[in-house]
Structures are given as C-alpha cells and as structure tokens.
Amino acid sequence: MELQLALDLVNIPEAIELVKEVEEHIDIVEIGTPVVINEGLHAVKAVKEAFPNLKVLADLKIMDAAGYEVMKASEAGADIITILGTAEDMSIQGAVEEAKKQGKKILVDMIAVKDLAARAKEVDAMGVDYICVHTGYDLQAVGKNSFEDLQTIKSVVKNAKTAIAGGIKLETLPEVIKVNPDLVIVGGGITGQADKKAAAAKMQEMIKQG
Ligand SMILES: O=C(CO)[C@H](O)[C@H](O)COP(=O)(O)O
C-alpha cells in the first residue's frame, strides 16, 4: 500500500516547501487539479525537478484529447496522469496507449461514475494502471465517503491497482486500510494539520502495519 499526498490549494513555492516537510513519509506527490489550473504543467515540472526520487502524479482529470494531454504531462515529468472514468472509451484507450509509449501510468478517477462495478470492469479491461474511487469536495461537504465504493471495485478489478481519495483523515484511515487498496490518496488530512510531518508519518506507519 502506498501513500500519495494531494496538493490542491498551493502555488509552486508552497508546494515545494510542503513536500520538503513530508517527503520521507510519502510515495507519490499529486499536483492537484486546482494547482494545474493555476500554475499549468510548470508545477509538475518544478516538483519533479525538486524531488526526482518521488513519483509525481498530474491530476489532469482528462476528459478529451487524452493522448495529447498525456503526452504533455509526460513531457513535464509526470509519472502518473489521471483521466476520468466517465470519459469515452476511445479517450481512455488513447491515454493508455500514449502512457505506454512514454513509459508512464494512467490512473482512472471514478468520480461521478454511476454504475461503478460495470465501469470498473470495463476500464480494467482497457489496461489502465490504477482505478480510483473518489468522493469529491462537493459530496464530502454533505457527508459522503468512498469506503463502500472501494469494496465494490476491489471485488471486480482483476488487473489494475485500486486507489481511494476524498476526505481521508487519520481517524478514518483504519477503515480504508481494512479494505487494502494499493494506493491511499490524502490531501487535507495532511495539509490541513498544524504538524504535517507528524500526520504523514503516522499515516505511513499505519499503512505499513496494514
Ligand atoms: O482530487 C482531489 C479533488 O478533486 C483531491 O486531491 C483528493 O480528493 C484528495 O484530497 P482530500 O483528501 O483533501 O479530499
């Protein structure tokens, strides 16, 4: 099980400072969608250059023009790029094809997918690397989470790694660990803490213990 730190509400210098604090306790650093919107793929490039030993995920949430966008994120240094599970099959297939060419990985974000089991089976068959259940900020605000959804995809996905994102905190991490995803994605649960390093260290310890 790996731990990914999601950075959503920072600029490039703040991102670098934050990662410096927690780098020894995380496996992947995510350049979140709002950061890409504000800073562009320069943020991916800057963080990869500053932390060459960490994997960098570009959370582009691709919906179209997938091959091109995967190519551009790869050129910026991303190791993993996200596409939406609601995208057309042709887009997901195009993303996978380009990622393979570039030696990169594709994570499919299942946010807003209605028939999760059926779509997870379909995208798994397309050769994606990760399938991620995700409760976005708008549904977190009304008390939703993705714990049951994680069990659903775990029961149907045969090839891809499974991941979970959306509002995971120290208190809820045990519930996530029980279901044994390959990747746990945490944003505010680390970045919102006064002692970010301690929060990341504790999460890493819990994940390692399994
Ligand atoms: O992709 C995202 C929002 O669309 C976030 O990066 C993801 O939800 C993790 O952040 P948090 O733990 O704060 O919910």
Ligand as a Chemical Component Dictionary entry (heavy atoms), coordinates in Angstrom:
data_LIG
# 
_chem_comp.id                   LIG 
_chem_comp.type                 NON-POLYMER 
_chem_comp.pdbx_formal_charge   0 
_chem_comp.three_letter_code    LIG 
# 
loop_
_chem_comp_atom.comp_id 
_chem_comp_atom.atom_id 
_chem_comp_atom.alt_atom_id 
_chem_comp_atom.type_symbol 
_chem_comp_atom.charge 
_chem_comp_atom.model_Cartn_x 
_chem_comp_atom.model_Cartn_y 
_chem_comp_atom.model_Cartn_z 
_chem_comp_atom.pdbx_ordinal 
LIG O1 O1 O 0 -8.678  15.220 -6.427 1  
LIG C1 C1 C 0 -8.991  15.877 -5.463 2  
LIG C2 C2 C 0 -10.154 16.790 -5.500 3  
LIG O2 O2 O 0 -10.814 16.697 -6.729 4  
LIG C3 C3 C 0 -8.201  15.792 -4.180 5  
LIG O3 O3 O 0 -6.849  15.870 -4.488 6  
LIG C4 C4 C 0 -8.498  14.490 -3.453 7  
LIG O4 O4 O 0 -9.871  14.460 -3.119 8  
LIG C5 C5 C 0 -7.677  14.353 -2.163 9  
LIG O5 O5 O 0 -7.832  15.476 -1.349 10 
LIG P1 P1 P 0 -8.644  15.445 0.049  11 
LIG O6 O6 O 0 -8.021  14.350 0.885  12 
LIG O7 O7 O 0 -8.410  16.816 0.631  13 
LIG O8 O8 O 0 -10.075 15.150 -0.277 14 
# 
loop_
_chem_comp_bond.comp_id 
_chem_comp_bond.atom_id_1 
_chem_comp_bond.atom_id_2 
_chem_comp_bond.value_order 
_chem_comp_bond.pdbx_ordinal 
LIG O1 C1 DOUB 1  
LIG C1 C2 SING 2  
LIG C1 C3 SING 3  
LIG C2 O2 SING 4  
LIG C3 O3 SING 5  
LIG C3 C4 SING 6  
LIG C4 O4 SING 7  
LIG C4 C5 SING 8  
LIG C5 O5 SING 9  
LIG O5 P1 SING 10 
LIG P1 O6 DOUB 11 
LIG P1 O7 SING 12 
LIG P1 O8 SING 13 
# 
